[in-house]
Amino acid sequence: MTVEQQPKKKRTMRFSEKELITIKGVFAENDDLLRTMRKVFYQMPLNAVDLSALELTFKNKPELDRVLRKCFLPEIEADVPFQQQIDLWMTIQLKEMMVGEASVHLDSIQIWIDYMNQQLEVLKTGKYKKPKIDFKELTDIKEDIPTERFAKVLARNTIINHVEQQLNQILILAGMKTETPEETLERLSKDSNK
């Protein structure tokens, strides 16, 4: 029975069974690929092995692209389990801020979202042209306007935290066992009969 034919179970996490299969199929025991992805997100130099791995893994893989977007650039979805709804705009607590302070944070989030879109497109297409948002320029600041400087550095630090958290989430999901309790008992019973 394929994943599509199985009766629909109540989801307990944001990722569907099909998405988990994609994650496991690509990333299980593949830390090198995750490190290469990290290089892409931080716009670090890539060697020939990195470029080859990225092209083989990501090019023309729409399901993988959807899963990565769900990790790195989540959007509000209708069918996620309760209390797991998130997008990047939800990550700051605006209600305690004055408008001026909130404005800088909103500018920072827009940089973060635009940057994630940009780098996910690099993974998807394999096109490594001069980026619109240069990661190094987020701290090599030429502006004299303090709010712009603050927004850029905040975006940079948030990007780093976000990338690390999402790579770790992928690592955990890729290594996660998906057996039901019944399947575990059946497997253990078979193993004990050997």
C-alpha positions as CSV (number, residue, x, y, z in Angstrom):
1,M,0.0,0.0,0.0
2,T,1.4,3.4,-1.0
3,V,1.4,6.5,1.2
4,E,-1.4,8.0,-0.9
5,Q,-3.6,4.8,-0.5
6,Q,-3.3,4.6,3.3
7,P,-6.2,5.8,5.3
8,K,-5.8,9.4,6.4
9,K,-4.5,9.5,10.0
10,K,-4.9,12.5,12.2
11,R,-1.7,14.5,11.9
12,T,0.3,15.3,15.0
13,M,3.0,17.3,13.4
14,R,3.3,19.9,10.6
15,F,4.9,17.4,8.2
16,S,2.8,14.8,6.5
17,E,3.9,11.2,6.1
18,K,4.8,11.9,2.5
19,E,7.0,14.9,3.5
20,L,8.7,12.8,6.2
21,I,9.5,10.1,3.6
22,T,11.0,12.8,1.4
23,I,13.1,14.2,4.3
24,K,14.3,10.7,5.3
25,G,15.0,9.7,1.7
26,V,17.2,12.7,1.1
27,F,18.8,13.5,4.4
28,A,19.0,10.3,6.5
29,E,22.6,9.8,7.5
30,N,23.6,12.6,5.0
31,D,25.2,15.2,7.3
32,D,27.5,16.3,4.4
33,L,24.5,17.4,2.4
34,L,23.2,19.4,5.3
35,R,26.6,21.1,5.7
36,T,26.6,21.9,2.0
37,M,23.1,23.4,2.4
38,R,24.5,25.5,5.3
39,K,27.2,26.8,2.9
40,V,24.5,27.9,0.4
41,F,22.5,29.7,3.1
42,Y,25.6,31.5,4.3
43,Q,26.8,32.1,0.7
44,M,30.1,30.4,1.4
45,P,32.3,29.1,-1.4
46,L,31.3,25.7,-2.8
47,N,33.7,23.1,-4.2
48,A,33.0,20.7,-7.1
49,V,31.7,18.0,-4.8
50,D,29.3,20.5,-3.2
51,L,28.0,21.7,-6.6
52,S,27.5,18.1,-7.8
53,A,25.7,17.1,-4.7
54,L,23.4,20.1,-4.8
55,E,22.5,19.5,-8.5
56,L,21.8,15.8,-8.0
57,T,19.7,16.4,-4.9
58,F,17.7,19.5,-5.5
59,K,17.4,20.3,-9.2
60,N,13.9,19.5,-10.6
61,K,12.6,18.1,-7.3
62,P,9.4,20.0,-6.6
63,E,8.4,17.8,-3.6
64,L,11.8,18.5,-1.9
65,D,11.5,22.2,-2.7
66,R,8.0,22.3,-1.0
67,V,9.4,20.5,2.1
68,L,12.4,22.9,2.3
69,R,10.1,25.9,2.0
70,K,7.9,24.5,4.7
71,C,11.1,24.3,7.0
72,F,12.9,27.5,6.1
73,L,10.0,29.7,4.9
74,P,6.8,28.4,6.6
75,E,3.5,29.8,5.6
76,I,0.0,29.7,7.2
77,E,-1.6,26.4,6.1
78,A,-5.2,25.1,6.5
79,D,-4.4,21.5,7.5
80,V,-1.6,21.7,10.1
81,P,-2.3,20.4,13.6
82,F,-3.5,22.9,16.2
83,Q,-0.9,25.0,17.9
84,Q,1.6,24.4,15.0
85,Q,0.7,27.2,12.8
86,I,3.6,29.5,12.0
87,D,5.1,31.9,9.6
88,L,8.1,34.1,10.0
89,W,6.1,37.2,10.7
90,M,4.9,35.6,13.9
91,T,8.4,35.4,15.4
92,I,8.4,38.8,17.0
93,Q,6.2,40.1,19.8
94,L,5.1,43.5,18.4
95,K,2.5,44.3,21.1
96,E,5.1,45.4,23.6
97,M,6.9,47.7,21.1
98,M,6.5,51.3,20.1
99,V,5.9,51.9,16.4
100,G,9.4,53.0,15.7
101,E,11.0,50.0,17.3
102,A,8.5,47.7,15.7
103,S,9.2,49.2,12.3
104,V,12.9,48.2,12.6
105,H,12.0,44.7,13.5
106,L,9.5,44.5,10.6
107,D,12.3,45.7,8.2
108,S,14.5,43.0,9.6
109,I,11.9,40.3,9.1
110,Q,11.4,41.4,5.5
111,I,15.2,41.1,4.8
112,W,15.1,37.6,6.4
113,I,12.1,36.5,4.3
114,D,13.6,37.9,1.1
115,Y,16.9,36.3,1.9
116,M,15.3,32.9,2.6
117,N,13.4,33.1,-0.7
118,Q,16.6,34.0,-2.5
119,Q,18.7,31.1,-1.1
120,L,15.9,28.5,-1.5
121,E,15.8,29.5,-5.1
122,V,19.5,28.9,-5.4
123,L,19.0,25.4,-4.0
124,K,16.1,24.8,-6.3
125,T,17.7,26.0,-9.6
126,G,21.4,25.7,-8.9
127,K,22.0,29.2,-10.2
128,Y,24.7,30.9,-8.3
129,K,24.6,34.5,-9.6
130,K,25.4,37.7,-7.7
131,P,22.8,37.7,-4.9
132,K,20.4,40.7,-4.4
133,I,21.0,40.3,-0.7
134,D,24.6,39.6,0.1
135,F,25.1,37.8,3.5
136,K,28.4,39.5,4.2
137,E,26.9,43.0,3.5
138,L,24.4,42.5,6.4
139,T,27.3,43.2,8.7
140,D,29.6,45.2,6.4
141,I,27.3,48.2,6.8
142,K,27.9,51.4,4.9
143,E,24.7,53.2,5.9
144,D,24.8,55.9,8.5
145,I,21.1,55.4,9.4
146,P,21.1,53.5,12.8
147,T,17.7,51.9,12.1
148,E,18.9,50.4,8.8
149,R,22.1,49.1,10.4
150,F,20.2,47.6,13.3
151,A,17.7,45.9,10.9
152,K,20.5,44.4,8.8
153,V,22.4,43.0,11.8
154,L,19.3,41.7,13.4
155,A,18.3,40.0,10.1
156,R,21.8,38.4,9.8
157,N,21.7,37.0,13.3
158,T,18.1,35.8,12.9
159,I,19.1,34.1,9.6
160,I,21.9,32.2,11.3
161,N,19.7,31.1,14.2
162,H,16.9,30.1,11.8
163,V,19.2,28.1,9.5
164,E,20.8,26.3,12.3
165,Q,17.4,25.4,13.9
166,Q,15.9,24.2,10.6
167,L,19.0,22.1,9.7
168,N,18.8,20.5,13.1
169,Q,15.1,19.9,12.7
170,I,15.8,18.2,9.3
171,L,18.5,16.1,10.9
172,I,16.1,15.0,13.7
173,L,13.3,14.3,11.3
174,A,15.5,12.3,8.9
175,G,16.6,10.0,11.8
176,M,13.2,9.7,13.3
177,K,11.6,6.2,13.5
178,T,8.1,6.1,12.1
179,E,6.8,2.8,13.2
180,T,3.5,2.6,14.9
181,P,3.5,0.7,18.3
182,E,1.9,-2.2,16.5
183,E,4.5,-2.3,13.8
184,T,7.2,-2.2,16.5
185,L,5.7,-5.1,18.4
186,E,5.4,-7.1,15.1
187,R,9.0,-6.4,14.2
188,L,10.3,-7.3,17.6
189,S,8.2,-10.5,17.5
190,K,9.7,-11.4,14.2
191,D,13.3,-10.6,15.4
192,S,12.8,-12.8,18.5
193,N,11.7,-15.7,16.4
194,K,15.1,-15.8,14.5
